[in-house]
C-alpha cells in the first residue's frame, strides 16, 4: 500500500526574505529527502490534487535515480491506476510526465477528481 504523498515528512518553512533563518535551516535539511519530496509534490501538483485527493505516491532513490511509484483512485476506491517511473534526480518534469500519463489512462471517475490540464 502506497502512502499519501509526502506522508510523515517534517518540514519547516521560513519567510523568503529571511536569509539568516534559511541559512540555519540548511544545517538540518536532508538533501535526499528534500529531492524526493519535491518529486512527490510535483506529481500531486500536476494532477491538480490536494491533501483531500485519492492519490498515493512514494519516491525513493534507486541506482542514483528517483523511482516514483504512484496510484490514483476513484472516490470509492474501486477503480485505480497504478504506475511508476524512473528519472534523473534533477529532472523536474519526470513526476509531471508520470501524472499526465496516469490521468491519460484513467477512467472518467478518476479524471474528474483532479484539476489537471
Phi and psi in degrees as GROMACS dihedral restraints (atoms count N, CA, C in turn):
[ dihedral_restraints ]
;  ai    aj    ak    al  type     phi  dphi    fc
    3     4     5     6     1   -82.8    20    10
    4     5     6     7     1   145.7    20    10
    6     7     8     9     1   -82.6    20    10
    7     8     9    10     1   169.1    20    10
    9    10    11    12     1   -62.7    20    10
   10    11    12    13     1   148.6    20    10
   12    13    14    15     1   -56.1    20    10
   13    14    15    16     1   137.6    20    10
   15    16    17    18     1    60.7    20    10
   16    17    18    19     1    21.4    20    10
   18    19    20    21     1   -59.5    20    10
   19    20    21    22     1   133.4    20    10
   21    22    23    24     1    72.2    20    10
   22    23    24    25     1    14.2    20    10
   24    25    26    27     1   -89.5    20    10
   25    26    27    28     1   135.1    20    10
   27    28    29    30     1   -97.2    20    10
   28    29    30    31     1   125.4    20    10
   30    31    32    33     1  -126.8    20    10
   31    32    33    34     1   147.9    20    10
   33    34    35    36     1  -123.7    20    10
   34    35    36    37     1   130.7    20    10
   36    37    38    39     1  -106.2    20    10
   37    38    39    40     1   152.2    20    10
   39    40    41    42     1  -142.3    20    10
   40    41    42    43     1   163.5    20    10
   42    43    44    45     1   -61.8    20    10
   43    44    45    46     1   141.0    20    10
   45    46    47    48     1   -60.4    20    10
   46    47    48    49     1   -29.7    20    10
   48    49    50    51     1   -94.4    20    10
   49    50    51    52     1    11.9    20    10
   51    52    53    54     1  -102.4    20    10
   52    53    54    55     1    79.6    20    10
   54    55    56    57     1   -63.0    20    10
   55    56    57    58     1   -36.3    20    10
   57    58    59    60     1   -65.2    20    10
   58    59    60    61     1   -47.1    20    10
   60    61    62    63     1   -65.6    20    10
   61    62    63    64     1   -42.9    20    10
   63    64    65    66     1   -58.6    20    10
   64    65    66    67     1   -40.5    20    10
   66    67    68    69     1   -63.6    20    10
   67    68    69    70     1   -42.5    20    10
   69    70    71    72     1   -66.0    20    10
   70    71    72    73     1   -35.3    20    10
   72    73    74    75     1   -69.2    20    10
   73    74    75    76     1   -23.5    20    10
   75    76    77    78     1   -62.5    20    10
   76    77    78    79     1   -23.9    20    10
   78    79    80    81     1   -65.1    20    10
   79    80    81    82     1   -36.3    20    10
   81    82    83    84     1  -103.1    20    10
   82    83    84    85     1    -1.1    20    10
   84    85    86    87     1   -76.4    20    10
   85    86    87    88     1   120.7    20    10
   87    88    89    90     1   -87.9    20    10
   88    89    90    91     1   109.6    20    10
   90    91    92    93     1   -58.1    20    10
   91    92    93    94     1   -40.7    20    10
   93    94    95    96     1   -64.0    20    10
   94    95    96    97     1   -48.8    20    10
   96    97    98    99     1   -60.4    20    10
   97    98    99   100     1   -42.8    20    10
   99   100   101   102     1   -58.4    20    10
  100   101   102   103     1   -44.5    20    10
  102   103   104   105     1   -62.9    20    10
  103   104   105   106     1   -44.4    20    10
  105   106   107   108     1   -66.9    20    10
  106   107   108   109     1   -40.5    20    10
  108   109   110   111     1   -66.3    20    10
  109   110   111   112     1   -38.8    20    10
  111   112   113   114     1   -59.7    20    10
  112   113   114   115     1   -38.5    20    10
  114   115   116   117     1   -65.3    20    10
  115   116   117   118     1   -46.6    20    10
  117   118   119   120     1   -63.8    20    10
  118   119   120   121     1   -39.4    20    10
  120   121   122   123     1   -69.6    20    10
  121   122   123   124     1   -37.8    20    10
  123   124   125   126     1   -64.4    20    10
  124   125   126   127     1   -39.3    20    10
  126   127   128   129     1   -60.3    20    10
  127   128   129   130     1   -50.3    20    10
  129   130   131   132     1   -63.6    20    10
  130   131   132   133     1   -41.4    20    10
  132   133   134   135     1   -63.5    20    10
  133   134   135   136     1   -41.0    20    10
  135   136   137   138     1   -65.3    20    10
  136   137   138   139     1   -32.9    20    10
  138   139   140   141     1   -68.0    20    10
  139   140   141   142     1   -27.4    20    10
  141   142   143   144     1    83.5    20    10
  142   143   144   145     1    24.8    20    10
  144   145   146   147     1   -86.1    20    10
  145   146   147   148     1   168.8    20    10
  147   148   149   150     1  -137.4    20    10
  148   149   150   151     1  -174.4    20    10
  150   151   152   153     1   -69.3    20    10
  151   152   153   154     1    -7.4    20    10
  153   154   155   156     1  -102.6    20    10
  154   155   156   157     1     1.3    20    10
  156   157   158   159     1   -84.8    20    10
  157   158   159   160     1   145.8    20    10
  159   160   161   162     1   -78.6    20    10
  160   161   162   163     1    78.9    20    10
  162   163   164   165     1  -139.5    20    10
  163   164   165   166     1   145.6    20    10
  165   166   167   168     1  -132.6    20    10
  166   167   168   169     1   147.6    20    10
  168   169   170   171     1  -157.4    20    10
  169   170   171   172     1   142.9    20    10
  171   172   173   174     1  -144.2    20    10
  172   173   174   175     1   117.9    20    10
  174   175   176   177     1  -106.1    20    10
  175   176   177   178     1   143.8    20    10
  177   178   179   180     1  -150.3    20    10
  178   179   180   181     1   160.2    20    10
  180   181   182   183     1   -89.9    20    10
  181   182   183   184     1   126.6    20    10
  183   184   185   186     1  -132.3    20    10
  184   185   186   187     1   117.5    20    10
  186   187   188   189     1    51.5    20    10
  187   188   189   190     1    41.1    20    10
  189   190   191   192     1    79.9    20    10
  190   191   192   193     1     4.9    20    10
  192   193   194   195     1  -122.5    20    10
  193   194   195   196     1   164.5    20    10
  195   196   197   198     1   -89.3    20    10
  196   197   198   199     1   126.8    20    10
  198   199   200   201     1  -106.1    20    10
  199   200   201   202     1   119.6    20    10
  201   202   203   204     1  -114.1    20    10
  202   203   204   205     1   115.4    20    10
  204   205   206   207     1  -101.3    20    10
  205   206   207   208     1   137.2    20    10
  207   208   209   210     1  -146.3    20    10
  208   209   210   211     1   162.1    20    10
  210   211   212   213     1  -151.8    20    10
  211   212   213   214     1   135.8    20    10
  213   214   215   216     1  -122.8    20    10
  214   215   216   217     1   143.4    20    10
  216   217   218   219     1  -132.2    20    10
  217   218   219   220     1   160.3    20    10
  219   220   221   222     1   -74.9    20    10
  220   221   222   223     1   167.6    20    10
  222   223   224   225     1   -59.1    20    10
  223   224   225   226     1   -36.5    20    10
  225   226   227   228     1   -89.0    20    10
  226   227   228   229     1    -2.8    20    10
  228   229   230   231     1    79.1    20    10
  229   230   231   232     1     0.7    20    10
  231   232   233   234     1   -74.0    20    10
  232   233   234   235     1   -31.9    20    10
  234   235   236   237     1  -111.1    20    10
  235   236   237   238     1   142.4    20    10
  237   238   239   240     1  -155.4    20    10
  238   239   240   241     1   156.3    20    10
  240   241   242   243     1  -127.9    20    10
  241   242   243   244     1   127.3    20    10
  243   244   245   246     1  -119.9    20    10
  244   245   246   247     1   143.8    20    10
  246   247   248   249     1  -161.9    20    10
  247   248   249   250     1   173.3    20    10
  249   250   251   252     1  -151.6    20    10
  250   251   252   253     1   159.3    20    10
  252   253   254   255     1  -144.1    20    10
  253   254   255   256     1   153.3    20    10
  255   256   257   258     1  -120.1    20    10
  256   257   258   259     1   127.0    20    10
  258   259   260   261     1  -150.1    20    10
  259   260   261   262     1   164.1    20    10
  261   262   263   264     1   -62.8    20    10
  262   263   264   265     1   148.5    20    10
  264   265   266   267     1   -63.0    20    10
  265   266   267   268     1   -26.3    20    10
  267   268   269   270     1  -100.9    20    10
  268   269   270   271     1    20.6    20    10
  270   271   272   273     1   -99.7    20    10
  271   272   273   274     1    95.9    20    10
  273   274   275   276     1   -70.2    20    10
  274   275   276   277     1   -16.1    20    10
  276   277   278   279     1   -89.6    20    10
  277   278   279   280     1   -13.4    20    10
  279   280   281   282     1   -55.0    20    10
  280   281   282   283     1   -51.9    20    10
  282   283   284   285     1   -62.9    20    10
  283   284   285   286     1   -35.7    20    10
  285   286   287   288     1   -68.1    20    10
  286   287   288   289     1   -39.8    20    10
  288   289   290   291     1   -62.0    20    10
  289   290   291   292     1   -42.2    20    10
  291   292   293   294     1   -62.0    20    10
  292   293   294   295     1   -44.7    20    10
  294   295   296   297     1   -59.9    20    10
  295   296   297   298     1   -46.4    20    10
  297   298   299   300     1   -63.4    20    10
  298   299   300   301     1   -42.0    20    10
  300   301   302   303     1   -63.4    20    10
  301   302   303   304     1   -42.3    20    10
  303   304   305   306     1   -66.8    20    10
  304   305   306   307     1   -42.8    20    10
  306   307   308   309     1   -66.1    20    10
  307   308   309   310     1   -32.2    20    10
  309   310   311   312     1   -63.8    20    10
  310   311   312   313     1   -29.6    20    10
  312   313   314   315     1  -101.3    20    10
  313   314   315   316     1    -0.4    20    10
  315   316   317   318     1   -80.2    20    10
  316   317   318   319     1   147.0    20    10
  318   319   320   321     1   -69.8    20    10
  319   320   321   322     1   163.7    20    10
  321   322   323   324     1   -57.6    20    10
  322   323   324   325     1   -31.5    20    10
  324   325   326   327     1   -61.2    20    10
  325   326   327   328     1   -24.1    20    10
  327   328   329   330     1   -96.1    20    10
  328   329   330   331     1   -48.1    20    10
  330   331   332   333     1   -55.7    20    10
  331   332   333   334     1   -36.4    20    10
  333   334   335   336     1   -67.2    20    10
  334   335   336   337     1   -14.4    20    10
  336   337   338   339     1   -86.6    20    10
  337   338   339   340     1    -9.5    20    10
  339   340   341   342     1  -119.1    20    10
  340   341   342   343     1   150.5    20    10
  342   343   344   345     1   -93.2    20    10
  343   344   345   346     1    10.4    20    10
  345   346   347   348     1   -61.7    20    10
  346   347   348   349     1   156.6    20    10
